Every structure is written in C-alpha cells, then in structure tokens.
Amino acid sequence: MRTMIMFIILCVCILTVNGVFGDEVKSVSVVEGDSVILYTDTVKQTDDVIMWYYGPNNTLVARINGKASTNKLAKDERFKDRVKLDDRTGDLIITNTTTQHTGLYTLDTISRNKKIKDKKFNVTVYAHLPVPVISSNSSQCSSSSSSSSRCVLLCSVMNVRDVSLSWYKGNSLLSSISVSDLNIRLSLPLEVEYQDTNTYSCVLNNTITKQTQLLNITQLCQMCSGTTDTLLIILICCGVGVSLMILAGVPFFCVYRKHKGFMKATTNYSDEESSTNSSSTFEDGEASRFMNEQQKSDMHELPD
C-alpha cells in the first residue's frame, strides 16, 4: 500500500514537471486588425529551440532553431505574411489579426535536447462591433387609451458573438442580453412614454470595446397613425356638432326674441288701456255727480 502511494506521488510530480498539471493559461484579447504579442518571458540561449503551436491539432506556427538563420514560419494561410519572431526572446508576433486567429497557442522551449518550458495562451480576437440600430416597433403601437401614450422601441445588431446588448437610462442599467455563439440578429426591446425627457442609450459591448447609440425619442416615438386619425375624426365630429348646435339654436333664439318683444308690447298696451279706462270712468263719475247735484238744486228752487 505504501509503495502504491509513493508511486502515485511520483507520477504526479513527473506529470507536473512535464506541464500536464498546473499549466497556467494566459488570456489575451485584441480587436480585429490589431497585433498580438505572445511573450516567452525569457532570453533565448544559443542552443535553445523554440516552437509555437496553434489549436487542438498543434499546428506549427513558427520555430527558432538553436542556431540563428534557420527560423521556420507557418505555411498555413491564416498565418501567411502575418507571423514574426523575435530572434532574441522567441516572442511570437501576429500582425493584422482576424477572428480566425482566435484559439489556444502553446509554446515549447527545448534546451540541450530537454523540454524546459511549456506555456499556453488563449487568444481571443474580437471583430469590430457594429453600432446598434434603434427602431420604432410600429406593430406594438396601439390607439387604446391605456397604451397610446407609450412607445415601443427595438435595439438590434447583426452577426455578432461574445457580446452583451443593453439598455441604459442615464447611467442605470435597465435590461441586458448576452450571447456567446454567432447570432444573426440580436434584439432588445424598450418601452417609454412619448413625453419622456430622460436620456436613454443602447450599448453593445464585449470585454475590450463597446459601441453606443443614443435614443432620440422625438424622432422615433411619434403617435400611431391610427391614433392620430381617430383623434382627428373625433375633433372634426366635435366641431361639426358644435356648429350644428349653434345653427339650430339661432332660429329658436330669434323666435324667443320675437315672442319676448310681442309679450312686452302686449303688456304695455294693456297698461295704457287700463289707464285710459280708469280716466274715462273717473270722468263719467264726475259728470254723473254733477248732474245729480244740479237736479237737487233745481228742486229746491221750485215754488211751493
């Protein structure tokens, strides 16, 4: 049992020395078109052999033999005219990178016919990010009273991978979506008030760069055509209704004025007639009294 344990420990130590366990993988990220440098962190000795491999199949990218002037560069089309080696250190330089250069790179250093160093680099080359496009989702536009004051927007990007698409209100994150695989179309909706005065932005980003598009609410959030037509029809109907009410009321007003004038004239005539009758009655009564008194006087003057 003790012998077995010692054997296992010995195997682990051997594997560790040979780089099977404990390999440190350095991550390097660049934007497409930039150059990437993978450092050996050493100075090459005269007899050292340095080899760089790419991918799971260990495709040879470049090699420096112990004696200078015998360097070998890859014939792979992905690296043709793009790979350089630093003769002093053995650093690998890849210029004008593309997304095809993304992957695992392995460095093997052999000194005096013995492998003394094994390093790994995980290189990610990001494509240039497109600027997000913000559009109004007219299919979500409604003329109902509950939703007519809200505008539905859509922020979209095409053909992206390893990115996040987010909506921000000022500096506050509202919503976000992320993808790792190539996505033909990535979209994220946002709903705002038509009269909203806040600053909104749609941001597309990866680990090293980002693109931002600001939202212009005035330009994109316009009233739905159906809502506008409905409001116009309502206003026209109201205007026509008021006009008809005014036109219908004019005859009634004229009749009322005429009737009021007639009633006033009739009242004045009745008052005058009553006054006249009162005067006549008063005069008749005075005349009758005068005649009675005259008759009485005549009777007193007759002889016995």
C-alpha distance (Angstrom), angle and dihedral (degrees) to the residues before:
residue distance angle dihedral
M1 . . .
R2 3.78 . .
T3 3.78 90.0 .
M4 3.81 90.0 52.6
I5 3.80 92.5 52.1
M6 3.78 92.0 49.4
F7 3.81 90.2 49.6
I8 3.84 91.6 52.6
I9 3.80 91.8 48.9
L10 3.79 90.3 49.6
C11 3.82 91.9 50.6
V12 3.81 91.5 50.1
C13 3.80 90.9 50.4
I14 3.81 91.7 49.7
L15 3.80 92.9 48.0
T16 3.80 91.1 48.0
V17 3.79 91.7 51.3
N18 3.81 89.6 50.6
G19 3.79 91.6 50.5
V20 3.80 100.8 -109.8
F21 3.77 93.4 120.2
G22 3.78 125.0 36.5
D23 3.83 96.8 21.5
E24 3.77 109.2 162.4
V25 3.81 112.7 -140.5
K26 3.79 113.6 -157.1
S27 3.78 117.5 -151.9
V28 3.78 119.5 -139.5
S29 3.83 124.4 -177.2
V30 3.81 128.5 -170.5
V31 3.79 138.4 163.0
E32 3.78 119.3 -108.3
G33 3.80 110.5 -86.6
D34 3.80 94.9 29.1
S35 3.80 125.0 107.8
V36 3.78 123.5 -111.2
I37 3.83 125.6 -154.3
L38 3.80 122.0 -160.0
Y39 3.80 109.4 -160.2
T40 3.80 125.4 -146.5
D41 3.83 90.8 -161.9
T42 3.79 90.2 -141.2
V43 3.78 143.2 83.3
K44 3.78 115.1 -111.6
Q45 3.78 116.5 -116.0
T46 3.78 122.2 -141.8
D47 3.78 97.0 -100.4
D48 3.82 97.4 34.6
V49 3.78 119.7 123.6
I50 3.80 115.3 -153.8
M51 3.80 121.5 -167.1
W52 3.79 129.9 -178.1
Y53 3.81 121.0 -158.2
Y54 3.79 131.5 -171.4
G55 3.79 132.7 -150.7
P56 3.79 134.5 -9.4
N57 3.82 91.4 -56.1
N58 3.81 92.1 55.4
T59 3.78 95.2 -123.9
L60 3.79 108.6 -166.5
V61 3.81 110.5 -114.3
A62 3.82 101.6 172.5
R63 3.79 141.9 -16.6
I64 3.80 135.6 -164.2
N65 3.77 114.0 -159.2
G66 3.77 121.2 -147.4
K67 3.78 92.8 -100.9
A68 3.83 113.8 56.6
S69 3.80 123.5 -116.2
T70 3.79 92.0 46.0
N71 3.81 97.1 88.9
K72 3.77 118.1 145.4
L73 3.81 125.9 -154.0
A74 3.78 128.4 -164.1
K75 3.78 121.3 -89.5
D76 3.80 90.9 -155.2
E77 3.81 109.7 123.1
R78 3.80 90.9 -130.5
F79 3.81 90.4 64.2
K80 3.79 101.5 30.7
D81 3.82 111.2 130.6
R82 3.81 89.5 -6.6
V83 3.83 103.4 83.2
K84 3.80 126.5 84.5
L85 3.80 132.6 172.0
D86 3.76 129.5 -149.3
D87 3.81 104.0 -129.7
R88 3.79 92.8 -154.7
T89 3.80 100.0 48.8
G90 3.78 105.3 13.3
D91 3.82 92.4 -123.7
L92 3.81 113.3 165.1
I93 3.81 116.6 -129.0
I94 3.81 121.2 -168.3
T95 3.79 114.0 -171.6
N96 3.81 129.9 -161.5
T97 3.79 92.0 14.9
T98 3.79 124.6 -156.8
T99 3.79 132.1 -166.9
Q100 3.83 87.2 -95.8
H101 3.80 88.4 71.8
T102 3.79 91.4 64.9
G103 3.78 112.0 114.9
L104 3.80 147.9 72.6
Y105 3.82 119.7 -40.9
T106 3.80 121.6 -166.1
L107 3.81 126.5 -159.7
D108 3.80 119.9 -155.0
T109 3.81 119.0 -172.6
I110 3.79 119.0 -169.2
S111 3.79 120.8 -170.2
R112 3.80 121.1 -176.7
N113 3.77 90.7 -10.3
K114 3.81 92.7 -53.9
K115 3.81 128.1 107.5
I116 3.77 105.5 -121.7
K117 3.79 102.5 164.9
D118 3.78 138.3 32.7
K119 3.80 120.8 178.6
K120 3.79 132.2 173.4
F121 3.80 130.9 -155.8
N122 3.79 126.7 -168.8
V123 3.81 105.2 -152.3
T124 3.82 121.9 -165.7
V125 3.78 119.2 -171.1
Y126 3.79 112.1 -165.8
A127 3.78 122.1 -154.6
H128 3.79 117.2 -125.4
L129 3.78 107.4 -84.7
P130 3.79 117.9 -118.9
V131 3.80 120.0 -129.9
P132 3.82 109.5 -101.9
V133 3.79 116.8 -111.2
I134 3.82 119.1 -135.8
S135 3.79 118.0 -157.2
S136 3.78 136.8 169.9
N137 3.78 114.1 -108.6
S138 3.80 98.1 -136.9
S139 3.80 91.7 179.9
Q140 3.81 87.8 70.1
C141 3.79 93.4 51.7
S142 3.80 112.8 116.2
S143 3.76 134.6 -173.1
S144 3.80 93.9 -153.5
S145 3.78 116.7 116.6
S146 3.81 91.9 -119.3
S147 3.83 96.9 57.8
S148 3.80 107.0 19.0
S149 3.81 90.8 95.1
R150 3.84 93.5 56.8
C151 3.80 128.9 80.9
V152 3.82 122.9 -151.4
L153 3.83 115.0 -147.8
L154 3.78 133.1 -175.2
C155 3.82 126.7 -152.4
S156 3.83 112.3 -159.9
V157 3.81 141.8 177.4
M158 3.79 131.5 -176.6
N159 3.82 133.3 -135.6
V160 3.80 101.2 -0.4
R161 3.79 135.8 144.2
D162 3.81 137.1 -173.6
V163 3.82 91.3 21.4
S164 3.78 142.1 121.2
L165 3.81 124.9 -138.1
S166 3.80 115.7 -156.9
W167 3.82 142.7 174.9
Y168 3.81 117.7 -140.3
K169 3.80 130.8 -167.5
G170 3.77 101.3 -156.1
N171 3.82 101.7 -48.4
S172 3.81 94.8 -27.0
L173 3.81 119.1 104.2
L174 3.82 111.5 -127.3
S175 3.81 102.6 175.5
S176 3.80 139.9 -16.7
I177 3.80 141.9 -171.6
S178 3.83 128.6 -167.0
V179 3.81 134.1 -162.1
S180 3.80 132.4 -174.4
D181 3.80 102.1 -176.4
L182 3.78 123.6 65.3
N183 3.78 107.5 -76.4
I184 3.80 119.4 -162.7
R185 3.80 92.3 -156.5
L186 3.78 128.6 9.6
S187 3.82 118.4 -172.8
L188 3.79 137.4 176.4
P189 3.85 123.9 -171.7
L190 3.80 128.9 -142.5
E191 3.81 130.8 -172.1
V192 3.81 120.6 -154.7
E193 3.79 139.4 166.1
Y194 3.80 116.5 -96.4
Q195 3.80 90.8 -125.5
D196 3.83 95.2 43.1
T197 3.83 111.2 137.3
N198 3.83 97.7 -172.6
T199 3.82 122.1 114.6
Y200 3.81 114.2 -108.0
S201 3.80 128.1 -175.8
C202 3.80 137.1 -179.6
V203 3.82 114.1 -141.5
L204 3.80 128.8 -164.9
N205 3.80 113.4 -167.9
N206 3.78 146.4 160.2
T207 3.80 129.8 -173.0
I208 3.81 95.4 -70.2
T209 3.79 110.2 23.5
K210 3.80 144.0 21.0
Q211 3.80 143.6 -164.9
T212 3.82 123.8 -146.3
Q213 3.79 131.9 -160.0
L214 3.81 119.9 -170.2
L215 3.79 120.0 -141.8
N216 3.80 119.7 -120.2
I217 3.80 102.6 -159.8
T218 3.82 94.3 -178.6
Q219 3.79 92.2 55.6
L220 3.80 99.9 41.4
C221 3.80 103.4 29.8
Q222 3.78 106.0 68.2
M223 3.77 126.5 151.3
C224 3.80 114.3 -86.1
S225 3.79 113.3 -98.9
G226 3.79 90.0 -124.6
T227 3.79 91.0 52.7
T228 3.79 92.1 47.5
D229 3.80 92.4 49.5
T230 3.78 91.4 48.1
L231 3.80 92.8 50.6
L232 3.80 90.3 47.0
I233 3.80 91.6 51.4
I234 3.79 90.9 48.1
L235 3.81 92.0 50.5
I236 3.80 91.9 47.9
C237 3.80 91.7 48.9
C238 3.78 91.1 49.2
G239 3.78 91.1 49.6
V240 3.79 92.6 48.9
G241 3.80 91.1 46.9
V242 3.80 92.8 51.9
S243 3.80 91.0 47.5
L244 3.80 91.7 50.8
M245 3.78 91.0 48.9
I246 3.79 90.4 51.8
L247 3.81 92.8 47.2
A248 3.80 91.7 46.8
G249 3.79 91.9 48.4
V250 3.82 96.2 53.3
P251 3.88 95.7 72.5
F252 3.78 91.1 46.2
F253 3.78 90.3 49.9
C254 3.80 91.5 49.6
V255 3.80 91.5 49.0
Y256 3.78 89.7 47.8
R257 3.80 92.4 50.4
K258 3.79 90.9 46.9
H259 3.78 92.8 48.0
K260 3.80 91.3 47.1
G261 3.81 90.2 51.3
F262 3.77 91.9 49.0
M263 3.80 92.7 50.0
K264 3.80 90.8 49.9
A265 3.77 92.2 50.1
T266 3.80 91.2 48.6
T267 3.78 91.2 50.7
N268 3.80 92.4 50.6
Y269 3.80 90.7 49.0
S270 3.79 92.1 50.7
D271 3.79 90.9 49.9
E272 3.80 91.7 51.4
E273 3.79 92.6 47.0
S274 3.79 91.8 50.1
S275 3.77 90.1 50.3
T276 3.79 90.9 49.9
N277 3.79 92.5 48.6
S278 3.78 90.7 49.5
S279 3.78 91.3 52.8
S280 3.79 92.5 48.2
T281 3.78 91.7 49.2
F282 3.77 90.7 49.6
E283 3.82 91.6 50.5
D284 3.81 92.9 46.9
G285 3.78 90.6 50.4
E286 3.80 91.9 50.4
A287 3.82 91.3 49.2
S288 3.81 92.9 49.4
R289 3.79 91.3 49.7
F290 3.76 91.0 49.3
M291 3.78 91.9 52.1
N292 3.79 92.6 49.1
E293 3.75 92.1 51.3
Q294 3.78 90.0 48.2
Q295 3.78 91.9 52.5
K296 3.79 91.1 50.3
S297 3.77 91.0 51.8
D298 3.76 92.5 50.9
M299 3.75 91.3 51.6
H300 3.78 92.0 54.7
E301 3.76 91.9 52.0
L302 3.88 95.4 56.1
P303 3.94 114.0 105.2
D304 3.73 119.5 -110.8
